[in-house]
Amino acid sequence: MEQTPAQPSPPRPGAYRVPKTPYRIGLEQETEASLRRPSLEVGPEPAPTAPVRVAPWLVKAGQSAWYTIGIMVIVVGIVFATIKITPVFMGVFAALVLKALLNPLVDRLARFMKRWVAVIVSLLVFVALFVGMLTFVITSVAGQWSQLGSKLNHGVDMIIDFLQSLPFNINVTSDDIYQWIHDGVDMAQNYLSTNWQHLASEALSNAGSIVIGITVIFLAIFVAIFFLNSGSEMWRWFLNMLPEQSRAKTNTAAQAGWGAFSGYARGTVIIAVSDGALAWLFLEIVGIPLAPALGVLVLIGAFIPMVGAPAAMLVAMIVALAVDGVWKAVIVGIGIALIGQFEGHVLQPLVMGRQVSLNPVVVIIGVISGTIVAGLVGAMIAVPVMGVAWAVFSSLYHRDPPIVGPLPGKLPDSVLKEQKIQLPKLPVLDHEQFTRGRKTDPGN
């Protein structure tokens, strides 16, 4: 009989063990630690809540508010950074003005010579005109200075005669006025003699301002040379640094801003020169001394919109009052006011066109704000900066069609009459019907 081989019996528990490796030991320790760790589950998960609904107009208003806050932060940062580096900003600003003024001349001269030569020639012409104007003013004032004393005495006598002719009791003589002038001169001399050391130290401390001014002039000329010679290449390099999808929009906005700035700069210079020349001719005709200097003052004042021209007119009236009396001062005031009207109604529309179309309220607010922030410099640059900002905004902002007819959100009068609530008409009772009704009333 054939015997079957015996089957191997199953191993007893604990007969053999898998050798524990460091990995297995660490795994077992981690498992035991996880079993001893307290559970973080406190209870069943809360039921999902419905999302909070926010009105779309509130979402849009919030986003607009945050955008506005961000823009204002950037603008304030730029303003304060500009104040910190005012000399550099003024140098670059003056270079841009020179670029706007001389670029047409450079383009014409570049047809016959190399462009860098045309740039040098244009700058030399500009400097020659500026130095010639200053020389003319200085020589004119020096030539009339000797006659100014006698005319001043005559003007004082005329002022006294005018004051005495008034119905008020004003007893003022020429000796009194000369005594006031003499006392003022003595006070000034005493102040200088007692405070000359302090004034000298102040002058030395302010000597740095003169150095800064000279630096600004050289910086403006240096930067203007590059702007006039290779401004287009510099702008092309800047556009190439931007992403491709932003180049067209950036170039459109920049061209609009530069058109507004250059048009304003050229127009302001033309208007200022015209005002100064007209004021000089008028004062020469009337016979006011220092007419060239006053004409240059009117020219400088024209660069400050709505403020500079009246200030220059006031100075001219004071000079006329001092040398030729009250009536000559009135004539000078009327004449310069007419020149201002000619500028506002003829020169401004003709020269400026629509380069910088800002409301007069915006202009005066901008000039005052610029004066508060940066003094005279701020008053001069406020309007061109606002004009450039408005031109850039207008080029990027899509404007909807204008409103024609009644304003939106207001119903016409015909619709309002149709929707008006009609109250029921009550019958009108006479006295007999009223008394009859009271007799038939069971409550009485």
Secondary structure, DSSP 8 states (H G I E B T S, - for coil): ------------TTS------HHHHHHHHHHHHHHHS-----SS-----------HHHHHHHHHHHHHHHHHHHHHHHHHHHHHTHHHHHHHHHHHHHHHHHHHHHHHHTTTS-HHHHHHHHHHHHHHHHHHHHHHHHHHHHHHHHHHHHHHHHHHHHHHHHHHHSSS-----HHHHHHHHHHHHHHHHHHHHHSHHHHHHHHHHTHHHHHHHHHHHHHHHHHHHHHHHHHHHHHHHHHHTS-HHHHHHHHHHHHHHHHHHHHHHHHHHHHHHHHHHHHHHHHHHHT-TTHHHHHHHHHHHTTSTTTHHHHHHHHHHHHHHHHH-HHHHHHHHHHHHHHHHHIIIIIIIIIITTSS---HHHHHHHHHHHHHHHHHHHHHHHHHHHHHHHHHHHHHS-------SS-TT---HHHHHHTS----------HHHHHHHHHS-TT-
